[in-house]
């Protein structure tokens, strides 16, 4: 019996078990020895990997939820409806795990509820905390129809359907506020942040990069679901998401160039020191390469092409957030490198995100019904041919 169980373990299942085991041990050490005993954080460098990756990246990577929800319910773009639930699921899991990461980073995590009754409306962190808390609640309600359908709970589903539009509007407002406010957190350290990343446009840059990376995450999860579950989502829908990413990245790039030109930072850009190389890598990998790829119709109309392009976008986004939270501060504060505890906890959180998506996508109605999938498969070939033959008409 035991031998049969081990024989069924796949490679990735074994990796998951190892990561979780190490992560649970790291969790025990973290909550018994405190931050000072397990991290490389200091008073001069108080925010490290858990904020830079787990929070700043986690919130941005979950942006696909409000982008797709706004497209479907506010702008009436029903063509995006097949990807709505996967996007909501990704966003919901992302925000739950952001809260989990905060529990590790806070010195006194049991006080996380204090902002509910201890108001400080002039604080950016207070606004971010409230928006994250409220938007997580909104995502829970947007996710709940999948639970209601799974267990045939028709009455609560009807009630929720009646308030869907105001719920989505509230979610879009809340998400837009804190996506930009995360950038505002770094406006208060102009003397500490390296000039290449300090800008009065940081709130707009954070918001635009989230708009770009949200659809990219939907493309990646669609590719993963296709390979794992055979759940096909129409390529033309994902192709249109690719265009959204291109536009958002293009506007983002214009703002970046404007910052460099207005602040006369060209000497910093081409200094070819560590900061310059990281900045140029972020721009080329996260903006120029995916935009070039997504502007090619043959790339944009293939699952693999969309997947590779989305990977570049996500990698560039993560690099940008880590550059702002780590690289841009290291010239001012002592050099920081995360401890093995910090890395292990982060890996555990990411592993739980993958496992959560896999479990829910397998057992809950996340993807379109099979009849829709069959219709999409039949329609896809003729639509792709017509799009290639008549690109100007289609676009």
N, C-alpha and C positions, 0 to 999 in steps of 0.2 A: 504493500500500500504506500509506504513512504517512498520507495524507489520509484513507483509510478508517478507520484506527485512531483518529485524532482525532475523526472524525465519530461514533464509537461512544461517546465519553466523555460521560457524563451530567454534569449540573451538580454533583451531590454527589461524583462521582468526581473531578472537577476540584478541588473544594474539598478533598477528602482529599489529593490529590497536593500541593497548595500547602501545606497544614498540615504534612504529613510533611516536605516539603523544608525549610520554615522550622524545623521541630523538629529535624531532623538537623543543620542549621547551628548552632542553639542548643546542641545537645548537644556539638558540636565545641568551641564557645566555652566551655561550662561546664567541660569536662574539660581544657582547655588553660590557662584563666585562673583556675580555682578559684572557690569560692563568693563570695569578697569582690569579685571582678572582674565578676561577672555578675548578682548578686542585690542587693536592697536590705536584706538582713538585717544586723543589728548584734549586738553582744554583749548589748545590752539587749533586743533583739527577735530571738532566734535561730531561732524557728520561724515560717515564713510560709506562703505559698500551698501549697508542696509538702507540708507536713504537714497544714495545715488542710483542704485540698481533696483532694489525691491520696491521703493516708493515712486521715485521720479519716472523710472522706466515702466513700472507696473501700471501706474495710472494712465500714462500715455498709450501703452500698448492695448489698453482696454477701450480706447476711444471709438473703436468700430461700432460699439453698441449705440452711442448717441448719434453717430453719423448716419448709420443705416436706419435707425428708428425715425430720425427727422426726415430722411428721404421718403420713407414709406407713408408715415402718418401725417406729416405736416405739408410736404411738397407733393403728396399723392403720386409718387413714383412707384407704382405697384410692381414694376418689373424687378425691383429689389426685394420683393417679399420672400422669395425662397431662401435668401441669405440672412433674413432678419433674426430668426431664432438662433442660428449658430453665432451670430454677432452678439446677441444679448447674452448667450451663455458664456462666451469668452469674456465679456465685460464683467458679468456677475462674479465669475471665478477670479478675475483679475482684482477686483475691488476687495473681495473677501481676503485674498492673500496679501493685499497691501495692508489691511488692518492687522493680519497676523504678523507681518514684518514689523509693523510699528510696535507691537507688543514686545518684540525682541529689542528694538532700538531705544525705547523709552527707559529711562533710569528707574522709574517707578510705574510699571505698566498697569498696576491696579488702580492708578489714578486717571486712566484714560477717559473716564466718564466726566471728569471735572468741567470741561468746556460746556457741558449741558447746562450747568447751573452757575458757573463762574464766568461771566461774560466779559470779553475784552474786544469790543467791535472795532477798535483801531488796529488790531493785530492781524497781519496777513495770515499767520498760522491759525488763528481762531477761525477766520473765514474759510480757509482750506479744510480745517477739521470738520466744521459744520456741513460744508458742501459735500465732502466725502461721505459723511455719515448719512445725510439725507439722500444722496444719489445712490448709495448702496441699498437703501430702503426701496427706492424707486426701482432699481434693477431687480430686487427680490420680487416685487409685484409684477414686473414685466416678464420675469422668468416663471412665475407661478402658473400661467395657463398650461405649460408643459406638464406640470405636476397634476393639475386638474384633469387634463385629458388622459393622463396615464391611469388615474384612479376613477375616471368617469364621474367627476364632480361637476355637474353641469350648472348648478345654481351659482356657485361662486365664480365660475368662468363667465357667466352672463353679466354678473355684477361688475366684474373687472373690465369686461369689454365695454361697458357703458362709460367708464371713466378713462379709457385708453388715451384719448387725445390730450386732455389736460395733464395726464400722467407723463406722457411723452414730452410735452412742452416743458413741464417742470424739470424733467431729466435733462433736456437739452440746455436749459438755463443753468442748472446747477453744474453740469459737466463743463460747460463753457467757462463758467466763473473760476472753477478751481484748476482747470487745465492752464489757464493764463496766470492765475495767482501763484502757481508753483514757480513760474518765472519771476514773479514779483519778489519772491523770497530772496533772490540774489541781487536785487536792486539796492539793498541796504549795505552791501559790502563793496563799494566801488574801489576802495584802496586795496582790497585783498584779491579781487578777481582779476585774472590776467586780461589785458585790454582786448584781446581777440574775442573774448566771450562776454565782456561787459557791454551792455547796450540798454538804452531806455526802451528799446523795442522788445526786450526779453519776454514780456507777457504775450505779445503778438506772435513772437517766434515760437514760444512753447505751444500756443494754441494751433498755429498752422502746421507745425510738425506733428501734432497729435492728429489733425485732420488727415494728414498724409499717411501716417503709419497705421491708423485704424483700418482702412480698407486693405492695406497690405497684410495685416494679420488675418483678415477674413479670407484672403486668397490662400494664405498658408494653411489655415485650418481646413479650407475646402479641399486642398490637395491632400492633406493628411487624411481627411475623412474618406476621400475617394480611394486612397490606397488601402486604408484599414477596414472600412465598412462597405465599400462599394457604393457609397452615397454620392451620386453625381449631381453637381450643380451646373447649370447651363454656363458654358464658357463665355457666351456673349455677355452675360450679366457680370461676370468677373472682369471681362475686358472693359466694360464701362467703368467699373470701379478703378481699373488701372488708369483711365483718363482722369478721374477725380484726383488720384494720387499725383499724376503729372502736373495738374494745375496747381495743387497745393504746394508741391515742391518748387514749382517755378516762381510762385509769389514769395515763398520762403527764401529762395536764392536771391531774388531782387532785394529783399530787405537786408540780407546778409551783406550783399555788395554795397548797398547804400550805407550801412554802418561803417564798413571799411573805408569807403570814400569820404564820408563826412568827418570821421575821426582821424583820417590820414594814417591808416594802420597798414599800408602796403608794405612798409619795412618790416613789420611784425609778421605779415603773411609769408614773406619770402626770406625770413631770417634763417630758415632751415635748422632751427634748434628743435628741441623736443616738442615744445608747444606748437611751433609752426607746422611740424610734420603731422602731429595729431589733428590739427585744424584742417590741413589740406586733405588728409585721409578722410576725415569726416565729410568734407564737401564732395570729394570725388566719389567715394564709395556710397555715400548716403543720398546724393542728389544727382550728380552728373551721369553716373553709370545707369542707375535705374530709369532716369528720364530718357536717356538715349535708347535703352532697351524697350521701354513701353511705347515709344513713338514708332517702333517698327511693327506694322500690322501682323506679320507672321509670328512675331514673338508674343504679341498681345492676344492672339487668338489660339494659343496653345497652353494647356495646363502647366507644362513644364516651364515654358517661357515666363508665364505669370508667377509661378512659384519662385524661380530664380530671381526675377526682378523684385519680388516682395522681400526676399531674403536680404538683398542689398539695402532696401529701404529700412528694414528692421535693424540691420546691423549698424547702419549709419545713424539711426535714431538713438540706439543704445550708446553708441560712441559719443554722440552729442551730449547726452545727459551725463555720462561719466566724465566727459571733458569739463563740463561746467561744474559738476559737484566735486571732482577730484583733481584733474589736471590743472584747471585754472586757479586752484588754490595752493598748489604745491610749491609755487615760487615764493609764496608769502609765509606759509606755515612749514614746519618740519615735514620731511617726506613721509607719506603715509602709505602703507601697503597692508591690505586686509589680512587678518590672522586666519588660520585654518578653520577656526570656529565660525568666523563671519562667512567664509566661502562655503563651508559645509551647510550652514543654515540656509543660505541663499539657494544652493543646489536642491535642498530638500523642498523648499517652497516651490521652486520651478517644477520639480518632479510631481508634487501634489497637484499642480495646475494641469499638467499633462494627464495624470491619472484621473482627475476629476472630470475633465472634458471627455476622456475615453469612456468612462463609466456612464456618464449622463447621456452622451450621444448614442451609446449602445442600448440603453434601457428606456429612454424617454423619447417622445416624438419631437426631436430637434430639427430633423430634415424634412423636406417636402415629401408628400405621399408618393408611393411608388408609381401611381398613374401619372402624376406630374413629371416624375423622373423619366418615365418612358416617353411621354410626349416631348419632353425637352431633348431626349436623345434622338428622336425621329426628326425634330425640327432643326437640330443643331447643324447638320450637314448642309442643308439648303441655305440656312441663314449665313453660314460662314462663306459659302461660295458666293452668294450675292453681295456680302460685305466686301470681299476681295475684288469682285468685278466692278462694283459701283461704290467705291469708298467715299466719294464726295457726296453722293446721295445719302448714304447711311449716316455720315458724320455731320 
